[in-house]
């Protein structure tokens, strides 16, 4: 049961972190200027949260499972897989030939890496999975 809660909380933390990373600066700007956040900022946060939740709950779980099985569940491989998961769907939808798609791909990769790092930290903090505990004791491979 603890593993189930670790996975659920890690997926939620991943989605929430990605959404806050994208919409957070707009929330802070509204807070500093003593006005309420614009409706578009709330929509941006909500849409980013649900899209991130979908990717984290499907492809992110698969990446975490593979890394756990390979005993490579560490922050760097997890962040790399998150960036890859963020980039590939956007690249397939937009195509790589558009000149402005690089910025979009970079943002998607950054959000994926941030979300995957949050997933890693929450899951490692809650879970008692044997490969996580043994990799902490064994040192670098």
N, C-alpha and C positions, 0 to 999 in steps of 0.2 A: 504494500500500500504506500510505503514511503517513496518508492521509485515512481509510482504513478503521480503523486503530488509533486515530486521533483520535476518530472517532465512537464506537467501542466503549468506549474509556476515558471519554469524556464521558458516555455513557449510564450506565455503572457508577458514575461519580462522582456523577451526579445522584441515582441511587437510594440510594447509600450516604449522601449528605449529608442527604437527606430523612429516612431512617430514623434517623440519628444525631440529627437535630434533634428528632425526636419522642421517641425512647427515651433519648437522652443524659442528660437531667436525672435520670431514674430510675436509670441506671447510676451517675451521680455521687453521688446520694443514698446508694446502697448502698455505694459506695466510701468515702464520708466516715464512714458509721456502722460501718465495719469488718465488713461482712457481705457474703456473696455476693449477686449480683442474684437477685431472685425469678424463678421460671420464667416468670411472666407477662410480665416485662420482656423476656426473650429471645424469647418468642412475639410480643410487640408489635414488637420490632425486625425479626424475620424476616418477619412479615406485611407490615409497612410497606415493607421493602426490596423484596419481590416485587411488591407493588402498584405501588410507584414505578417499579420496573424495567419493568413492563408499560406504564405510561403514558408514561414517558420513551422507551422503545423504539418506541412507536407514534406517539402524538400529539406528543410532544416532538421526534422526528425530523422530522415533517412541519412543525412550526412553525419549526424551525431551517432546514430547506430553503427554506421560503418567505421567511424573513428574509434568508437568504443570496442568494436570487435577486433580491430587492428591494433588495439592498445596504443593509439596515437591521439587520444582525446586530451589535447592541450590547447592553450589559447590561440597560438599562432595557426595551427592547422584548421581550427574551428573558424577563426576570423577569415582565413583564406577561402574556406568553403562558403562562408556567408557572403563574401564579396562576389564569388563566382555565381552563387544562387541569385544574387541581386542583379548581376550584369546580364546573364544569359537570356532570361525572358525579355528584357528590354531590348537587347540586341536583335532578338528574333522578330520582335514586333516592329521596331523602327528601322532596322537595317543599318548596316555599318557605313553606308555611303553618304549619309547625310552629314553635312559639316557641323551642325549643332548637336549631333547625337553624342559626341565625345563627352560633353558636360553632363548630359543626362545619364550616360553610362557611368561616369565617375561618381555622380551623386548616388546612383543605385548601388554601386559597389561599396561606397562608403557606408551607406545605411545598412547594407547586408552585413558588412564586417562589424559594425557597431552592434547590431542585433545579435549576431552569432557570438560575439564576446560576452554580451549580457547573458545569453543562453548558457554559455560555458560556466560563467561565474556562479549563476544561480544553481545550476544542476550540480556542479561540484560541491557547492556549499551544503546542499540538502542530501544528496544521494550517498548511499553506502555501497555503490557498485564496486566490486572487487578490483576491476582494472584501474579505477581512479585511485583507490587507496594504495595499490601496489606500485603504481607509477610515481606517486608522491614519495614513497620510500626508496625506490630504486635509483633515483637520480637521472641524469641525462643518459640517453641511449646512443 
